[in-house]
Amino acid sequence: MVRGDDGLIIVDPGINGSELDQLADAVDRLGIPVIAGFCTHPHWDHLLWHHRFGDVPRYSTPAAVLAGVARERAQAMAAESAPGIPLELIGLLTPLPTDRGPVPGEVIEHQAHAVGHAAILLADRGVLIAGDMLSDVLIPLLDIRQDDQVNAYEAALDRLDEAAGRVDVLVPGHGAVAEGPQVAARLAADRAYIDALRRGEEPVDARLGPHADWLYVPHRSHLEQVRGAGR
């Protein structure tokens, strides 16, 4: 939850119904209205919503707005993996206006991990909300539907590195919050992973171990994915 001038903006609220309920309870305790949502990227686990948050605009970058078959696919994936959620609310997104509307801070858009992926830099609060980047449990996942993802990922890390120099706290979409020197360590880990792919090597990364995030471990190696999609 991010506090804006007129109320709360909820970013990527949760994965299952119980988490959404807990978040709605927290909003009720605060007594501050929800005025908007924000979706960092168009993967199903970031597209969820709850009726208790209200019928408010849910923003994303224009490139990330889903329609038709893509939204139906996200609903089907959520139905398989996320119990107790209102499927009809999945992926109802509005393109973020150029003035960012009620969303505070700076929206950093890039094309790594997913089309129209965005982070939110709250420099005045020392916080970077990174979406599915810079996680301690989630390896860099390439979007093989897009060309040149290695370069796209490197460009995204450059932009996030610049933003990270202005914050003390990093909030990823999966895994633990990073503080202080941990932020730079997250960037270094992702850069090492992408550097290995560029050299044509399989990355060696602790996040590929037995406790890797089950949502995103690929069925074929990342090196195979890069070769299949083209560099």
Secondary structure, 3 states (H helix, E strand, C coil): CEECCCCEEEECCCCCHHHHHHHHHHHHHHCCCEEEEECCCCCHHHCCCCHHHCCCCEEECHHHCCCCHHHHHHHHHHHHHCCCCCHHHCCCCEECCCCCCCCCCEEEEECCCCCCEEEEEEHHHCEEEEECCCCCCCCCCCCCCCCCHHHHHHHHHHHHHHHHCCCCEEEECCCCCEECHHHHHHHHHHHHHHHHHHCCCCCCCHHHCCCCCCCCCCCCCHHHHHHHHCC
